[in-house]
Amino acid sequence: MNEVQEKDNFWLYIALAVVMVAGAVFMVKNAEHDKYATAAKNIAEDSSNSAYRSDVLHKNGLTK
């Protein structure tokens, strides 16, 4: 009548899942950051490179 009770690892699994999801989000964020670096540099050099340069809301200093 010796029953060995198993340890409940529920919170360990939850913590592991959170760490894995956070790591995946961090990796995707870092991969996407470099994607637009060239465009940001070109727009900083010459603002006419922006796709929004003729936006109706921003002509003559107007904003939303």
C-alpha positions as protocol buffer text, in pm:
chain_id: "A"
residue {
  index: 1
  type: MET
  ca { x: 0 y: 0 z: 0 }
}
residue {
  index: 2
  type: ASN
  ca { x: 284 y: 233 z: -74 }
}
residue {
  index: 3
  type: GLU
  ca { x: 162 y: 484 z: -328 }
}
residue {
  index: 4
  type: VAL
  ca { x: 409 y: 731 z: -465 }
}
residue {
  index: 5
  type: GLN
  ca { x: 249 y: 1061 z: -553 }
}
residue {
  index: 6
  type: GLU
  ca { x: 377 y: 1225 z: -871 }
}
residue {
  index: 7
  type: LYS
  ca { x: 485 y: 1584 z: -858 }
}
residue {
  index: 8
  type: ASP
  ca { x: 251 y: 1821 z: -1042 }
}
residue {
  index: 9
  type: ASN
  ca { x: 445 y: 2004 z: -1312 }
}
residue {
  index: 10
  type: PHE
  ca { x: 158 y: 2225 z: -1434 }
}
residue {
  index: 11
  type: TRP
  ca { x: 324 y: 2558 z: -1348 }
}
residue {
  index: 12
  type: LEU
  ca { x: 654 y: 2440 z: -1490 }
}
residue {
  index: 13
  type: TYR
  ca { x: 483 y: 2364 z: -1821 }
}
residue {
  index: 14
  type: ILE
  ca { x: 307 y: 2703 z: -1817 }
}
residue {
  index: 15
  type: ALA
  ca { x: 636 y: 2886 z: -1748 }
}
residue {
  index: 16
  type: LEU
  ca { x: 810 y: 2691 z: -2024 }
}
residue {
  index: 17
  type: ALA
  ca { x: 532 y: 2777 z: -2270 }
}
residue {
  index: 18
  type: VAL
  ca { x: 549 y: 3146 z: -2179 }
}
residue {
  index: 19
  type: VAL
  ca { x: 927 y: 3153 z: -2224 }
}
residue {
  index: 20
  type: MET
  ca { x: 900 y: 2978 z: -2562 }
}
residue {
  index: 21
  type: VAL
  ca { x: 627 y: 3216 z: -2689 }
}
residue {
  index: 22
  type: ALA
  ca { x: 819 y: 3522 z: -2567 }
}
residue {
  index: 23
  type: GLY
  ca { x: 1133 y: 3391 z: -2738 }
}
residue {
  index: 24
  type: ALA
  ca { x: 946 y: 3337 z: -3064 }
}
residue {
  index: 25
  type: VAL
  ca { x: 797 y: 3687 z: -3052 }
}
residue {
  index: 26
  type: PHE
  ca { x: 1141 y: 3835 z: -2980 }
}
residue {
  index: 27
  type: MET
  ca { x: 1298 y: 3646 z: -3271 }
}
residue {
  index: 28
  type: VAL
  ca { x: 1027 y: 3757 z: -3515 }
}
residue {
  index: 29
  type: LYS
  ca { x: 1053 y: 4116 z: -3394 }
}
residue {
  index: 30
  type: ASN
  ca { x: 1429 y: 4121 z: -3448 }
}
residue {
  index: 31
  type: ALA
  ca { x: 1394 y: 3965 z: -3793 }
}
residue {
  index: 32
  type: GLU
  ca { x: 1135 y: 4223 z: -3898 }
}
residue {
  index: 33
  type: HIS
  ca { x: 1334 y: 4519 z: -3764 }
}
residue {
  index: 34
  type: ASP
  ca { x: 1611 y: 4483 z: -4024 }
}
residue {
  index: 35
  type: LYS
  ca { x: 1354 y: 4450 z: -4299 }
}
residue {
  index: 36
  type: TYR
  ca { x: 1274 y: 4822 z: -4300 }
}
residue {
  index: 37
  type: ALA
  ca { x: 1615 y: 4966 z: -4208 }
}
residue {
  index: 38
  type: THR
  ca { x: 1703 y: 5056 z: -4568 }
}
residue {
  index: 39
  type: ALA
  ca { x: 1370 y: 5229 z: -4626 }
}
residue {
  index: 40
  type: ALA
  ca { x: 1399 y: 5424 z: -4301 }
}
residue {
  index: 41
  type: LYS
  ca { x: 1751 y: 5536 z: -4395 }
}
residue {
  index: 42
  type: ASN
  ca { x: 1640 y: 5649 z: -4741 }
}
residue {
  index: 43
  type: ILE
  ca { x: 1342 y: 5840 z: -4603 }
}
residue {
  index: 44
  type: ALA
  ca { x: 1566 y: 6009 z: -4345 }
}
residue {
  index: 45
  type: GLU
  ca { x: 1800 y: 6122 z: -4624 }
}
residue {
  index: 46
  type: ASP
  ca { x: 1522 y: 6250 z: -4850 }
}
residue {
  index: 47
  type: SER
  ca { x: 1165 y: 6274 z: -4724 }
}
residue {
  index: 48
  type: SER
  ca { x: 1030 y: 6264 z: -5080 }
}
residue {
  index: 49
  type: ASN
  ca { x: 1111 y: 5890 z: -5075 }
}
residue {
  index: 50
  type: SER
  ca { x: 817 y: 5835 z: -4842 }
}
residue {
  index: 51
  type: ALA
  ca { x: 500 y: 5682 z: -4984 }
}
residue {
  index: 52
  type: TYR
  ca { x: 299 y: 5923 z: -4769 }
}
residue {
  index: 53
  type: ARG
  ca { x: 449 y: 6245 z: -4907 }
}
residue {
  index: 54
  type: SER
  ca { x: 132 y: 6339 z: -5097 }
}
residue {
  index: 55
  type: ASP
  ca { x: -111 y: 6226 z: -4829 }
}
residue {
  index: 56
  type: VAL
  ca { x: -410 y: 6463 z: -4826 }
}
residue {
  index: 57
  type: LEU
  ca { x: -415 y: 6483 z: -4446 }
}
residue {
  index: 58
  type: HIS
  ca { x: -53 y: 6598 z: -4425 }
}
residue {
  index: 59
  type: LYS
  ca { x: -53 y: 6861 z: -4698 }
}
residue {
  index: 60
  type: ASN
  ca { x: -10 y: 7212 z: -4566 }
}
residue {
  index: 61
  type: GLY
  ca { x: 57 y: 7086 z: -4214 }
}
residue {
  index: 62
  type: LEU
  ca { x: -289 y: 6937 z: -4159 }
}
residue {
  index: 63
  type: THR
  ca { x: -323 y: 6638 z: -3928 }
}
residue {
  index: 64
  type: LYS
  ca { x: -611 y: 6415 z: -3820 }
}
